[in-house]
Amino acid sequence: MHTRCALVGMPGSGKSTVGRQLARRLGLPFVDLDQRLEQRLGTSIRAYFEQHGEPAFRDHEAALLSELADTPGGMVLSTGGGAVLREDNRAALRRGFPHVMYLRASPEDIFKRVKHDRARPLLQVADPLARLRDLYRTRDPLYRDAAHYVIETGRPSVSTLVNMIVMQLDLAAPGPGGQPGRNSDAPSGAGPGAKPVA
């Protein structure tokens, strides 16, 4: 199977957890962009941020993302929360991954999940919820620009989210004669819980 799917979304939206289970379900390699970056940098992202600053980190992130976009074969890619900040990165995602899913979660839901997580450098501030709200205002339009579909995470379980994405991939898959899958007559083309990005 050569399905290529990338997950984008806010820090703490579940990209790594969902991506890992999705890859297992599809029998595909799973790549966590942040983990791969830490291997390449030889240190944690938080430590790299502190030592070298965000712009230097984003340069490495962009180079690796472009490399992965051009790597052939099936893959499920989980991106970092800030991977969409650069226009070139959003273009690389769309170029290399026919299925880019935005796992959308509210700042309040994310805060509940990550408030005790000390590994996220952008959230080590006095008021992390306010920081999340600021990040969401800035990044939500960029996630939508990068993605083909928005998956509303809300409160479904990980397995439910994986099922929603698999359904979306199935609907998007070519049917007989190379035509879109079963949903070709539906106006939105989206499965339950998923909305196409205009």
C-alpha positions in Angstrom: 0.0 0.0 0.0 1.4 3.4 -1.0 -0.9 5.6 0.9 0.8 8.8 2.0 -0.9 10.6 4.8 0.4 13.5 7.0 -1.2 14.8 10.2 -1.0 18.5 11.1 -2.4 20.4 14.1 -1.7 22.1 17.4 0.8 20.8 19.9 -1.1 18.2 22.0 -3.8 17.6 19.4 -2.9 13.9 19.2 -0.9 13.7 16.0 1.8 11.3 17.2 -0.7 9.0 19.1 -3.2 8.9 16.3 -0.5 8.7 13.6 1.2 5.7 15.2 -2.1 3.8 15.5 -3.1 4.8 11.9 0.2 3.5 10.5 -0.2 0.2 12.4 -3.8 -0.1 11.0 -2.7 0.6 7.5 0.5 -1.5 7.6 2.7 1.6 6.8 5.9 3.1 8.2 5.2 5.8 10.8 7.5 8.9 11.0 7.3 11.4 13.8 8.9 14.5 12.5 9.9 15.8 15.9 11.4 12.5 16.9 13.3 12.2 13.7 14.6 15.8 14.2 15.8 15.0 17.7 17.7 12.0 16.3 19.3 14.2 13.7 20.1 17.1 16.1 21.4 14.8 18.8 19.4 16.6 21.5 15.8 17.3 22.5 13.9 20.0 20.7 13.5 21.9 24.0 17.3 21.9 24.5 17.9 22.9 20.9 15.4 25.8 21.2 17.2 27.0 24.3 20.7 26.8 22.8 20.1 27.9 19.2 16.7 29.6 19.0 13.6 28.8 17.1 14.7 30.1 13.6 17.6 27.6 13.5 15.3 24.8 14.6 12.8 25.7 11.9 15.6 25.5 9.3 16.3 21.9 10.2 12.6 21.1 10.3 12.0 22.5 6.8 15.0 20.6 5.4 13.8 17.3 6.9 10.2 17.8 5.9 11.2 18.5 2.3 13.3 15.4 2.3 10.4 13.3 3.6 8.0 14.8 1.1 10.3 13.6 -1.7 10.9 10.1 -0.2 8.9 7.5 -2.2 6.6 4.9 -0.7 3.7 4.8 1.7 4.0 6.6 5.0 2.1 8.2 7.8 3.8 11.4 9.0 3.1 13.2 12.2 4.4 16.8 12.0 5.3 19.2 14.8 2.8 21.9 15.7 4.8 24.6 14.1 5.6 22.8 10.9 3.0 24.8 8.9 4.5 28.2 9.8 6.6 28.4 6.6 4.9 28.5 3.3 7.5 26.2 1.8 6.6 23.6 4.4 2.9 23.8 3.6 3.8 23.4 -0.1 6.0 20.4 0.7 3.2 18.7 2.6 0.8 19.1 -0.2 3.4 18.1 -2.8 4.5 15.0 -0.9 1.3 13.8 0.8 -2.0 13.5 -1.1 -3.8 13.2 2.2 -3.0 15.9 4.7 -5.4 15.8 7.8 -5.7 18.7 10.2 -6.5 17.3 13.7 -8.4 20.3 15.0 -8.8 20.7 18.8 -9.8 23.7 20.8 -7.1 25.4 23.0 -9.1 24.5 26.0 -9.2 20.7 25.1 -5.4 20.8 24.4 -4.7 22.6 27.7 -6.4 19.7 29.6 -4.1 17.2 27.8 -0.8 19.0 28.0 -0.9 21.2 31.1 1.6 18.9 32.9 3.9 18.3 29.9 7.2 20.0 30.5 8.7 18.8 27.1 6.9 21.4 25.0 9.1 24.5 24.8 6.5 26.9 23.5 4.2 26.2 26.5 6.8 26.8 29.2 5.2 30.2 30.0 3.3 31.7 32.9 -0.1 31.3 31.2 0.0 28.3 28.8 -3.7 28.5 28.1 -3.4 32.1 26.8 -0.3 31.0 24.8 -2.4 28.1 23.3 -5.1 30.6 22.4 -2.6 32.9 20.7 -1.0 30.0 18.8 -4.4 28.7 17.7 -5.4 32.2 16.3 -2.2 32.3 14.3 -1.9 28.7 13.2 -5.5 27.6 12.5 -5.6 29.3 9.1 -2.2 27.8 8.3 -3.3 24.3 9.2 -6.3 24.7 7.0 -4.1 26.0 4.2 -1.9 22.9 4.4 -4.6 20.3 4.9 -7.0 18.6 2.5 -9.4 17.7 5.4 -10.2 18.9 8.9 -10.8 16.1 11.4 -12.7 17.5 14.4 -11.0 15.7 17.4 -13.5 16.9 20.1 -13.6 14.0 22.6 -13.5 10.9 20.4 -11.2 8.1 21.4 -7.9 7.5 19.5 -9.5 4.5 17.8 -12.5 6.5 16.7 -10.2 9.2 15.2 -8.2 6.5 13.4 -11.5 5.0 12.0 -12.5 8.5 10.8 -9.3 9.0 8.9 -9.3 5.5 7.4 -12.9 6.1 6.2 -11.7 9.4 4.7 -8.8 7.7 2.9 -11.2 5.0 1.7 -13.6 7.6 0.3 -10.7 9.4 -1.5 -9.2 6.2 -3.0 -9.7 5.7 -6.7 -12.5 3.2 -7.5 -12.9 1.2 -10.7 -11.7 3.1 -13.8 -9.6 5.4 -11.7 -12.6 7.4 -10.4 -12.9 8.6 -6.8 -14.2 6.0 -4.3 -17.7 5.4 -3.1 -18.2 9.0 -2.1 -17.8 10.4 -5.6 -21.4 11.6 -5.7 -21.4 13.3 -2.3 -21.0 17.1 -2.5 -18.5 17.4 0.3 -16.4 14.2 -0.2 -15.9 14.0 3.6 -16.7 11.1 5.9 -18.4 11.7 9.3 -16.4 14.1 11.4 -14.2 15.2 8.5 -14.7 18.3 6.4 -12.9 19.1 3.2 -10.8 22.3 3.2 -12.2 24.7 0.6 
